[in-house]
Structure formats: structure tokens, C-alpha cells
Amino acid sequence: MAELHPLKKYRAERGITQAELAGELRVWPLTVSRWERGERTPRPKDAMRIAVHTGISVGELIEAGGGVLPHRDSCSIGEPS
């Protein structure tokens, strides 16, 4: 049996829905769903917010998403605010 995605495990332990977690992280529920299914890996800024909020390490999130970070152009790291 496949291991649960860290976010799904976090939600199950707390009894919260994807929509509730999405609200806490300020992302769309569909985004949480895609992360949990391994269709997407959180962008670095989202991964940091998830790590701070949930205690799940950025490394765990990247590994659960297939070990690939999103392309640099799809995130704002390193760009002026």
C-alpha cells in the first residue's frame, strides 16, 4: 500500500478537510488536492509556508511531489518584491 502524502496524513490526524487546510495556507483547495495526489509540488514559497504551519519539512514535501521543484519561472524566489 502506498504511503500517505504528508499533507494528507497531517489532515487525517487533525480531522480537517482539504478546503480547511487550503484556507489556513491561503491557497485553493484544488491546489491542496494536486499536492496530495503528487500532480504538483508546492512552489518554494508555498513549501516554506506549509513547513511553518504544519511542521512538515520542505524536504518531505519535495520528496512526496516526486523530488522535483517547480521551474524557477513559476515562483517568485529571488525576484524583487
KOLPA-368032 format. One line per 2 residues: number of its first residue (from 1); their letters; for each residue x, z, y of C-alpha. Coordinates in pm, 1 decimal, always signed. Each point is the difference from the previous one (the first is absolute). Layout:
NUM = a = X,Z,Y ~ ...
***
This chain:
1 = ma = +0.0,+0.0,+0.0 ~ +130.3,-90.7,+345.2
3 = el = +104.2,+278.2,+231.6 ~ -225.5,+63.9,+298.7
5 = hp = +118.9,-118.8,+338.9 ~ +121.3,+302.2,+201.2
7 = lk = -276.9,-47.8,+259.0 ~ -269.8,-16.3,-266.3
9 = ky = +142.1,+313.3,-162.1 ~ +6.5,+174.0,+340.4
11 = ra = -365.3,-91.8,+59.9 ~ -107.2,+110.1,-348.6
13 = er = +169.3,+338.4,+41.1 ~ -184.2,+56.6,+328.7
15 = gi = -330.2,-162.3,-93.5 ~ -2.3,-241.9,+294.5
17 = tq = -102.1,-364.3,+19.5 ~ +205.9,-297.6,+108.4
19 = ae = -206.5,-9.2,+319.6 ~ +78.2,+364.7,+76.3
21 = la = +371.9,-50.6,-59.5 ~ -7.9,-318.2,+207.2
23 = ge = -155.4,+194.3,+287.7 ~ +269.5,+266.2,-22.7
25 = lr = +273.8,-266.7,+0.2 ~ -171.2,-219.0,+263.0
27 = vw = -13.9,-312.6,-218.2 ~ -285.0,-202.0,-151.3
29 = pl = -138.0,+115.6,-338.0 ~ +80.9,-345.8,-138.0
31 = tv = +364.9,+65.3,+89.1 ~ +3.3,+319.6,-206.8
33 = sr = -164.5,-189.2,-285.9 ~ +265.8,-273.0,+11.1
35 = we = +281.0,+257.6,+4.6 ~ -148.3,+181.4,-298.5
37 = rg = -40.9,-321.9,-200.3 ~ +357.3,-101.4,+77.4
39 = er = -110.4,-310.7,+187.6 ~ +177.5,+114.9,+315.3
41 = tp = +278.9,+239.1,+90.6 ~ -46.3,+209.8,+313.6
43 = rp = +192.7,-119.3,+304.2 ~ +286.1,+236.9,+89.2
45 = kd = -192.3,+166.1,+284.5 ~ -302.5,+51.7,-229.3
47 = am = +221.9,+126.3,-282.9 ~ +148.2,+262.1,+233.5
49 = ri = -347.2,+110.2,+114.0 ~ -115.8,+22.7,-363.5
51 = av = +309.3,+200.8,-95.2 ~ -51.3,+249.8,+281.3
53 = ht = -373.2,+33.2,-68.5 ~ +6.7,+15.0,-380.7
55 = gi = +348.7,+113.9,-98.7 ~ +44.4,-317.9,-207.0
57 = sv = +351.0,-133.1,+57.0 ~ +55.0,-340.7,+156.0
59 = ge = +201.4,-90.0,-311.2 ~ -297.6,+75.6,-226.2
61 = li = -224.9,-217.2,+215.2 ~ +244.2,-291.3,-7.6
63 = ea = +55.1,+33.1,-373.6 ~ -376.2,+12.1,-64.0
65 = gg = -38.8,-318.2,+204.8 ~ +243.7,-190.9,-217.5
67 = gv = +317.3,+109.2,+175.5 ~ -29.6,-255.7,+278.3
69 = lp = -36.8,+80.7,+367.1 ~ -220.2,-227.3,+210.3
71 = hr = +181.0,-275.7,+189.7 ~ +166.8,+116.4,+321.2
73 = ds = -225.9,-219.9,+215.1 ~ -308.1,+184.3,-127.0
75 = cs = +103.2,+337.1,+141.1 ~ +110.3,+145.1,+330.0
77 = ig = +314.0,+189.0,-106.3 ~ +284.9,-82.3,+232.7
79 = ep = -221.8,-164.1,+257.2 ~ -39.0,+156.0,+343.9
81 = s = -317.7,+200.0,+57.9
***
